[in-house]
Amino acid sequence: MLKQNTKRLLITLTSLLFLQSCSGCSCKPTRNSSESTIPVELSNYAELYETTGTKAKMLSRENDLEWLDYEITGNNEIHVYTDTDKEELTGFGFALTHSTAYWLQKMSPTLKERALQELLTPSGANLNIIRIPLGTSDFTYTNDFYTFNDTLGFSDYDLNGFSIERDLEYLIPSLQDALLIKPDLIFFAAPWSAPGWMKTTGILRGGSLVEGSGTNPSNEEISYAKYLFKALEAYRAEGINIKYLSLVNEPNIGFVNYPCMAMDPFQFARVAKLLGRHIKNAGYDTTIMGYDHNAGDPSDEILFGQWADIVAEDEELSSYVSSYGFHCYSQGWQDGHRDFLKTARENYPDQKLFVTEITESATSGVDFALNLAWSMKNVTVGPLSSGASAAIYWNGILDPNGKPIKGNTAVCYGLLTYDGTNLYRNPAFYSLAHNARFLYPLDGKYPVRVDSYADNEAKINTATYRRADGAHVTVIVNIDSTTYEDVSVVYDDTKMLSVRVQAESAVTIVTPKEEVTTPHASISVENFTLTQQNARNYDFDLTLSHRSPDMKFYRTREQEAYQPADLITYSLDGNKYHFEFDNIDAGNYSLHMVLDDLSGVFNFTIPHMNPKAETQADGSVFIEFAFDPKTSWSSYCDPYGKNIYRSSKAYYDESATLVNVDTNGNHFPIYITDESFTDNNPNNEEPYYFIVLTSKNGLGTIISYPLISQEHLIGSTEARLEVKNDIPYLIVKLNGVAPENFDKFRLVVKDNVVDIHFAEYDANLGVGEYYFNLTELRRKGIWYDILIEYKVNSNRYDLLVESADLTQAISAGGSVYKFEEWEGLLKVHKVN
């Protein structure tokens, strides 16, 4: 564990004696009554920015909050003490890996500019840190891994072959592009491996530097220190000044199938002192960062303690090592990073603590709400409130499959996803932006964290900073997955403001120094209903905080700026705005609302869903939800907010009967990940089913199109084979459909690969009959499916074998056609 020095041990023992005298007491943290608390002078209003787990709001500017005199309200309280300074903030950032650089240089100049603006400017995430791999990591586009001094098996102690030429292809141009956007970027850097000839394995994977002895470095350690210094020099020559340099990424690693290298704390001390002397003699401001690996598990804490103690006990080494880096991949980090960081901050106050690597991945799923809350708890707000000074994510940009990647099978996501034509923000982007957009240096002065705590840290995580302009910034995340929290933010026990923080959601509160005479107001959504008319058509109804026939609405893809061409029409019925979204693709959208000087943005999802109801042999009705698993359902749907209703009407209203009830008639919730439901007590008088989703924050409702089983929709069917005018036809007749509805159906004939055909209704051929020309079938010997498609929702229904005479066969043009049966379903067979 972390080493306690003698002075701290005495203090701890004294504290324990005091606590023994108070045993059994349960109380909140209190401030010494002798401390003089002078409330900071701030504006009477605070700005509010919100991101909800439902994605309805995404860094949205909401109505300003007013500061009032403090009184107990029963809310969860956050107490902020503006006169008690903690550590200085360094910032937030991402790794510009070779993979990220590849995409930046491959996308169009316009899109590259947008990507860098998204990552680095106040209109985006406003990040100020970039981490650089020195040589390739596993995230690279190259055919092979490389360092800056690879040889063909011989040792090059004088580094005559040193070159960063391969980085000049994509990586360094991307870094230079970033500097054009933000010239005051802070650069971190780490190699994944030394050149193979310096290592015990002779290759870039596994092994360690050839060891020295005691304080005496080996030739390889001497060359490696010189190698790292030459990397600093070469990058400086390209305009890139590396501020924090790690000697190796993840020094506790054993062997993986991409560059890696173990380094124990004793070898670190030898190499770091050699490198530190080079840096000092050159007059560079680069400092050394130690550790740079996982923390949180007991074994990690022991390893880190060894590193930190060696640094603390060596005056020269300590003068070179400015900081320690931590990765968040261990389970222990999630469970105990706050205690770990607080202890490290207390024991090693001379070094900064940085979160230097974490990534979203396929294993974390697509749930926006869950990933946002996890990130803010474990990467940004949680660690920062416990003593960390920076939070850095892994790749800035990757494609939807986490590529390019080499030597690793993990599917990781960047802060931005590039799909070849567009860019999309991932949850980690918002976690960083909720901090970095509002916490930035001014005239070289960085924000300073001030003392704060939340009453209920099991639900609420928070941190507050003072900027150089005197403004105070409080970031809050509700990590609970189900319920909102009403929170009172109390400054210096004298002033307070209140805000509701939705489940798995975040807010940032900015209180400027200057007085605000006119508080900001915005248009907000009070309620919405999204009703699916068919697979691609939706009705959308909104109730807003403002009602006016002069309101203008613009619909864009999620978080895109609107253009005049994005203006959409609507009708105003009472206090509801009604929209008809016809032929719209499933996906994420933003609705921009503008009324004179007021504005607002509401984000919503057109779901990927194509549900279906089928009557089973036992008379029950099986309802398949057919939700796309790539859709973040639980981000905007309450975990138990999925219900099934049944009705005699082809539209949903309050008269519908709730189906998911137990034998006593009590509501039986359907969990969000459930993929189907069976109604064991159907009612023929109520043939229509509706899936109704309730949003997590109770703001809205999503209603499916009416689901109806085949016997209620089309009744019985008849099928026959017939030759007319030398043309062989498959003819299917619907017996239970009203004549005015025949056009809503079509006949589908398809194989199970690529051959699919459609036959539309033609009243001139026969009432209720659909004709398909069998000569269109391309494949002989194949049994083709015969289905009826209800075009309203694209549901398809198989024809049962009792629809036809299986003995029937016809021939035309030298081919024979006949019916076949497979598991009770009717097929048509082109015999030859």
N, C-alpha and C positions, 0 to 999 in steps of 0.2 A: 504494500500500500504506500501512499504518499508519505514521505518522511516528515515528521514533526520536529522542529528544532526545540532546543531546551526552553527558550523563552515562551514559545507557544504552548509547550507542554505544561508549564507552570500556570499559565493563564487558563488553560483548559481545566486543570485540576481545581483551580480556584472557582471556576464557573460551575463545575460539577458539585462542589461543596455547597455553593449557593442554591443550585437547583434542588439538592436534596432537602434543603429547608423549605422549598416550595413544592415538594412532591404532592401530586394529586391536584395541583392547580392547572386549570385549562384556560388559557387566555390568548388573545391576539397579540402580535408584536406591538410593543409600545415604545414611545420615545421618552427619553429621560426628561423629567419635568424641568430640570435645570437648563435644558437647551433652549436657546432663544430662537423661535420660529418667526421669521419675518416673511409674510406672504409675498411672493413675487408679484410684481405689477404687470398684469396682462390685460388683453382686450376683454370686453364684456361678452364677446361672442367667440365661438370656436368653429372652425371648419370641420365638416364630417365627410369622410370618404369610406365607402362600404363595398365589400364583396361578399355576396351570399353564396353558401354552398349550392343553392339552387341555380346559380348563374344568372338569376334575374338582374342582379346588380354586380357589376364588375369594375371595381375602382371608381364607382359612381359618386359624384359630388351630390350630397344630399343637403337638406335644409340645415342652416347653421344652428348650433346649440347655444343656449344662453347660460352663462354662469350665474348661479344663485347662491345665497347664503346657505351654508351647510346645515342640514337637518337630517335626522335619521328617517329613512323612508322604508326600510325593510328590503331594499335592493341589495344585491351583491355589491360590495363596495371595493373600489380600488383606491388606496391611499398613496398619494404622491407627496414627497417632501423635497421641495425645489432647492433647499439650502444644503442638501447633502449630496455631494458629487461622488460618482463612482468612476468607472474607467472611460477613457476616450474611445469613440467609435472610429474604426478604420474604414469600414464600408461593406459593400455587397458586390458579388460578381459571379463569374462563370469561367470555365476552362475553354480557351480557344484551342481545341485539339486540332490535329491534322484533319480529322473528319469534318469538324465545323468549318475549318478553313477551306476545305475542298468544296463544300456547298456554297460558301460565300463567293468563291471565285467562279463557280460553275453557273450560278443563277444570273439572271439578267442584271445589268447595272442598276436599273430602277429598283428591282427587288432586293438587291444587295444593300442599297442605300436604305430601303425601308427596314430591312432586318437589323442593321446597325442602329438605326434610329429607335427601333423597338427596344433594343437592349440597353442603349446608352444614354438616351435623352429623356428629359422630364415628361415628354408626352408618352413615353414607354415605361420601362422599368427604372431608368436612370441609374444603372449600375456603374460603379467606378473602379472595379477590380477585374483584371483578367489574369487567369492562371495559365502558364505556358508549359507544355511538356518539352523538355530539352532532349531531342531525339524522339523517336516514336513511342507511343503507348499502344494499347490494344485498339484505340480508336484512330485508325489511320486508313487512308485510301491507297497506300503504297503496296506494291507486291511483296516487299520484304520489310523487315524491321531494320532500323539503322540508328547509329549514334553519330557523333561528329568526328570520330577517329577510328573507323573500322579498318582493319588490315586483313590480309590473307594469312593469318596465323602467326605473324611475327609481332614482337613487342616494339612499340614506338615511344619509348620513354620521353623523348624530346618533343613529341607531338608534331612531328614534321608534316604528318598527313591530316592535321586538323582542318576541318572545313564545315561551314554551315550552309554550303551551297544548296543542298537538297531542301532546306527550309525556305529557300528563296523562291521555290516554285509557287506555293500557295500560302504557307503559314505566315511568313514575314510580311508579304503584301497585305494579308488580312489584318495583321496587327497594325500596320501603317495606315490602312483604311480606318481602323478604329480610332487611331490617334487624331485623324482629321476631324472626326466627329467629337471626340472628347480628349483634348490635349493633356489633361491632368490625370490620366489614367494611372492607377497603381498596378504594377506588374509583379505577380508572384511567379515563381518558376520551380520546376522539379524535374530531374531526370528519372527515368524508369530503370535505367541500368547504366553502368559504366561500359566502355568498349569491352568486348569479349576478352581481348588479350590481357586485360587487367584482372580478370576474374578467375576464380577457382575452377569454374566449368569451362572456360574458354569460349563461351557463347553468351548471347544476351539474356537467355532464359536461365533463371535459377542461379545458385551460387552466391558468392560474395567477393569483395575485393581480396586479393592476396593479403593476409594479415601481417601487420608489424608485430612488435613485441613490447608490451608495457607502454612507455611513452615514445618508443622508437618506431617511426613509421617505416613501412616497406616501400620499395621503389614504386610499387603500384599505387599505394596511397599517396605518395608524393606526386606522382603523375596525375592522379585523379583530382587532387586539389588544384593543380595547374590547369587541368582540363576544364574544370568548372569556371575558373577565373577567365580562361580564354573564351568560354561561352559568354560570360558577362561582357567582355571586351567586344566580341563580335556583334552581339546584339546592340550594344551601345553605339557601335558604328552605323547601325541601321536605324538609329533614333529611338531605340527601345531600352529604357533604363529599368532594369530589374531591381526592385526594392527588397523583396523577401525571397531568399533562395534556400530551398530545401536540398540537402545533400542527396537524398534519394526518396522517391515515393514509396510508401508502405514498406519500411525497412524490416518489419517482422515477418514478411511473407516467405514461404518456403519455395514452392515451384509452381508456376502456371505456364501456359503455353503462349505467353507473350513476354516482352522484356520485363524483368524483375531482378531485384538484388537485395539480399539480406545485409543488414548492417547493425552490429550491436553497439551499445552506447560507448564502449571503449574505443572502437574503431571510429565512431562518429567524432569523439573528442580529438583523436589524432588528426583526422582529415580537416575538421572544422578549424582547428588552430592554424594549420598550414594555410587554408583558404582565407581565414580571417586576416592573416598577416599580409597576404597578397592584396586583399581589398583595402586594408588600412594604408599600405604603402602607396596604392594608386589614388587614394583620396576619394574613393567611391562612397556613396551613401547606402550601398547595398548592405543588408544585414542577413544573418543566417537564421533560418527557422528550423527548429528541432522536431523530432518525432515524425509527424505527418502520416499517422496511421490511425487505426481504430482505437476507440477508447470506450470505457463504460463497463466492460466485463471485468471481473476480478483479475484475470490474468493480464488484461490490457493495462489495468491500473498499476500492477506490479512493474510491468515493463516500462511504462511511462515514468514511474517514480525513479527507476534506475537512471533513465536518461536525465531527468530534471535534477536529481541529486548530484550527478557527476558535473553538470553545468554549474550548479550552485556552489560546489566545493572548489571550483577552479576559477580564480579571479580573471585570468586572461580569457579563458573560454567564455565565461559569462559576459565579458565585454563585447564579444562577437555575436552571441546568440540573443536575439531580440524577442523571440516568440516561439510558440509551439503550435503545431497544426494537428487537427483531429478529424478523422473520418467518422461518419455516422452509421456504419453498416452493421454494427453489432447489436444484438438484442439488449445488451446491457446499457447501451447509449440511450435507447428509447425509455428504459425503465429508470435510469439513474444519472443522466447527464447533468442534471441541475446540481445535485450534490457533488458530483465529480468536479465540475467546473468551479463551484464555489470553494471547494477545498484547494484546488490547484491555484486559484486566484489568491487565496489567503496565504498559501505556503510559498508561492513563487511570484511575488508581486512585481518583480523587475522585468518579467516577460509577458508579452501580450498572448492571448489565447485566441486562436482562429479555428473556425470550422472550415476546413479546406476542401472537403469532397463528400458529396452524396448525390444520388441520382434517382429520378423516378424511373420505373421499369415496368415490364409486362407483369412481373409478380405483384406489383402494387395495384394493378387493375386500372380501369378507366373512370373510376368514381371520382369526379371533380371535388366534391365536398370532402370526402375522406382524405384525399391527397393534399388538399389545401390545408386542412386542419392538422394533418400529420406533419407537414412541412413547417408550419408556423410553430408548432409545439417543439419539434425536434431539431430544426435547422436555423430558424430566425428568432422569433420572440423568446422561446424557451431558453436556448443557449445565451442569447444576448442579455436576458434579464438575470443570468447567473454568472456573468463575468466575461463572456466571449466578446471580442471586438470586431469580428468579421464573420460573414457567412458566404461561402462560395460553392456554387453547384458545379457539377461535372459539365458535360457538353452544352454549348450554347445552342447549336442547331444540329439536328439529325433528321433523317427521313422517317416515315411512319413505322418502319421496321427496325429502327435503331441502327442504321447503317450510314457510312461504311464502318466495318469493324473487322479485326483480324485476330485470330488466336483465341477468341472468346465467343461463347454461344449466347451470352446474355442479350436480352432485348431491352436496351435502355432508351429513354426519351430525353431529348434536349429541352431547354427552356422554350425553344420554338421548334415546331415540326414543319419541315419543308416537303411538300408532296409533289414537287416538280413544277407546280404552277403557282402555289400560294403558300403563305406562312400562317401558322396557327399557334396561339399561346397555350401553354400547358399550365397546370395548377401551380407548379413551382414558380413560374413567372410572377404570378400574383402574390405569392408569399414574399418574394423578394421586393416586388414593387410597392407593397403596402408599407415597407420600411424605407427603401432606397429613394423612392420618389419624393419623400419628405425629409429625409435625413441626409444632408449633403454638406460638404465643407464650403465655407465662405471665406475668401481671402486667406486660404491656407489653414483656417481654423476648423477643426472637426467637431461634430456634436459630442456632447458629454452626457452619459447616462446619469440620471438622478435617482435617488432612492425611491422605491415604490413596492407595493405588494398588493395582492388580491386576497379578499377574504376566503374565497373558495377556489384555490388553485387547481383542484381536481377538474374544474370546468373552465375557469378563466385563467389564461396566461397573458401577461402584460409587461410592457417596458416603456419608460418615459425618458425622453432626451431633451436637452436644451441646446438649441442651435446657436451659432455665433451671432445671429441677428436678434437673439433674445426670445424667439418663439419657442414654445414647448410643444413636443410631439409625443402623444401617447398612442401606442399600438396595442390593440386588444384582439384576442382570438377566443372564441367559444369552441372548445374542443369536444363538447358533448354532441352526440350524433342525433339526438332526438328532440331536445327542447331548447327554446330560446332562453336567454338570460337578460333580465333588466338590470343594468349596471349603473351605479352612481360613481363617478370619478371625482374624488375629493382631493383638492389641492391644499396642503398645509393646514388641514383641519378647519379651514375657514370657508372655502368656496367649493361648490360642486356643480356638476352637470350630469344629466342622465341620458342614457342611450340604451336601446334594445339591440342586443346582438343575437342574431339568429343562430340556429344549430349549425355547427361546422362552418362558421362564417367569421369574417374579420372586419374591424373598423379601424381607421386611423383618425385621430382627433388632433387638429393643429390649431393651437391658440397663438395668434400673432401678438407682437408687442404693442402694435398700434391699435388705437380705438377703432371699432367698426361702427359706423353710423347707420348703414343699411345692411341688415343681415341677408345672406344669400338664401334664395328660395328656388326650388326646382319642382318640376312636374313628376309626380310619382304614381305608380300603379297601386290601386287599393284592392283590386280583384280582377281575375281573368278566367275565362273559360275557353278552352280549345276543343272544338268538336270535329271529329273526323267524319267527313261525309263519305269519302271512299279512300282508296289507298293514296291518292295524290291531291285530294281537295279537302280543305278545312274551313270551318267558320271560326272566327276569332273575336271574342267579345271582351272589352276592357271597361273597367270603371276606374277613373283617374281622380287625382286630387283637384283637378281643374276641369271645368266643362265649358266648352265654347265651340260653336260651329266654325270658328276661324282657326281651330287647331290644325296643324299640318303634321303629317306622319310620313317618315321615310324608312323604308325597309332595306337593310343591307345584310350581308354576311356578318357573323358575330364580330363586333368590335371594329368594323370598318367605318371610315368616315363616309358620310352620306353625300350624294351628288343630287342636283336637281332632277335627274332622270329616275331617282329612287323614290320619288313622291308616289304615294298610293292613295286610292280613294277609300271612302268609308261612308257609313250612314250613322246618324246620331239618333238613338231611340231613347228618350228620357235621359238618364245619366250614363247610358252605355254607348260606347263606340263599337260599331260592328264592321268587321272586315270579312271579305271572302277571298281566301287564298286558293286560287285554282291552279292546278298542275304545278304544285310546288314540290321541290325535292326535299326529302328528309335531311335534317341538319340543324345547325345552330345559327340563329339570326339575332339581329339587333333592330329594335323599333325605336327610331329617334323621334321624339315628340317636341314640337316647337310651337309656342304661342307668344308672339311679340318678343319680349326680352327673356321670357322663361323657356327653359328647355329641360329635357330629361331623356334618359335612355333606359329601355326595358329589353332585357335579353330573354329569348325564349327558344325552345327546341321543338322542331317538327319531328315527332318520334319516328323511329324505324319500327313499324309494327304492322302486321298483316294477320290479325286474329281470325279464328275460324271455329264454328260450332258443328259438331257431328253427333247424330244419334247413334248410340251403340246397340248391340244386339239385345242387351238386357233392358233397353228402354231409357237408360240414362243418357245425358247429353254431355259429351266431352268437349271442353273449351280449351283450345290451344292458343296461347297468347301470341306466339310468334314475334317476340321482341328481339331486335338485333342485340346480341351480347356486347357489341362494341359501343352501344349507347350507354351513357352514364345515367341509368334510370334513377338510382337512389340519390343522385345529386339534386333532383327536383321533385322526387316522389318520396313521401314519408315511407319508412321501411315497412310499415303495416298499412299503407295508404292505398292498397289495391283492392278493389271490390268488384263483385259481379252482380249485375241487376238483370231482372227479367221483366218483360212488358208485353202487353197486347198491341202496343203501338210501335211503329217503325222509327220512332224518335224517342230520345230519353227525356223524361221529366220527373217530377217529384212523385208521381203515382207508381213508378216502377218498384218492383219487389226486390228487396235484397236477398240474394241467393246464398251467399256464404254465411250461413248461420248454423249453430249446432242443433241438436235434437230438441233443445228447450227454447229454440228461437232466439238465442243470444248470438250477437255478432261474433263470427269466427274469422279473425284476420288472415289475409293472404300475404305472405312475406314477399318482398319485392323480387327476390331471385326465383320464386316459384314460376314454373314455365307453363303450368296448366291447372285446370280445375274441373271437377266432375260434378254436375248437378244430378244427384241421385233421385230427386223428386221433381221432375219436370212437370210443367203444366201446359197442355196443348192450347189453352186459351191465351197463354203468354209465350209465343214462340220466339220472340226477339230477345237477344241477350246483348248487354253492353258492359264493356270493361271501363271502370271509372277509377282514375288515378287522382289522388289528392296530394297536392304539393307539400313538401316538408314544412314550409312555413305557414301553411294554411291559406296562402295567397290565392291559389287557383285550383282549377279542376281540368283534367284532360279526359275526354269521353271518346270511346271508340265508335266506329260506325256500327250499325245494327248487325248482329251475328244471328244467322238463322240456319238451321240444319236443312239438309237437302230435301227431305220429304215435305217440309213446310214451304220451301222456296220454289221448287220446280215440280213437286208431285212425282208421279211415275214417268218413266221414259220408255220409248220404244226405239229399237234400232233394227235396220235391215240393210241388205246389200242388193243393189239393183243396177242393171245396165240400161241407160237411156241414150239413144242416138250414138251407140257404140262407145259410150263413155261409162266406166264403172264408178258407181257412187256408193258412199256410205251415207245413209240417211238416218238422222236421229230426230225423233219427235218428242216435244215436251207437252205433257198432258195437263199439268196443273198450273200453267202460267196464263194470266190474262192476256188477251191479244195486244193490248197497248204496251205490254212489257216485253214482248218478244225481242225487241231491239236491244234489250239490256243484257242479252246472253249471246254467246257464240260457242261454236263447236271447236274443240282443240283435239288434234291428233298428233301424238309425238312419241319419239323413242326416248330412251334414257340418256342420250348423249347430246346430239346437236340437231337432229331432224325434227322440226316442229312446224305445224301448219294450223291455220285458222280458217274457219268458215263462218261468215257473217250471215245473219238472217235475211232471206229474200222472200217476201210474201208471195211473189209471183210463182215460186216453185212449189209451195204447199203451206197451208196454214199450220204454224207451229213447227215446221220442219226445217232442218238445217242440212244442206247438201255439201258433201266434201268429195272432190274429184280424186279418186284413189291413185290415178296415174302420177300424182305429185309425190307419192312416196318414193324415196330414193333407194331405200335399202331392202334387199330381198332377204327372206328368212327371219325377219325381225317381227316380234309381236309389239305392235304399237298401242300405247294407251289411248283410250277414248274418254274425253272429259267434257263437261259443260262448264264454261267460265261465266261467272256473274260479273259483268264488267264494272259494276258499281264499286266493288271492293277488290276485284281481281281474284276472288276465291274461286277455286276449281273443285268440281265434284266428279268423281269417277262413276262411270256407268256400271251398274251391277250386271251380272251374267244373266239374270232373269229378264233383262231388257230385250233379248234377242233369241233367235233360234240358232243354236250352235251348229246345226247340221247344214246351214245355208252356206253356199259357196257360189261365186260367179267367176267368169273368165272373160277377158277382153284384151285385145292387142297382144295376145300370146302370154298374158300373165293371169294367174289364178289368185283370187282373194277369198279369204274365209275368216270366220270368227274363231277365237280361242278363249279359253277360260284360265285365269290364274288367281287362285285364292279368292274366288267369288267375284272377281272383277272381269269385265268384258274387254277383250283385246281384238284388234284386227291384224291379220297376217297376210303379207304379200309373199305368197308361197314361192313363185319363180318369176 
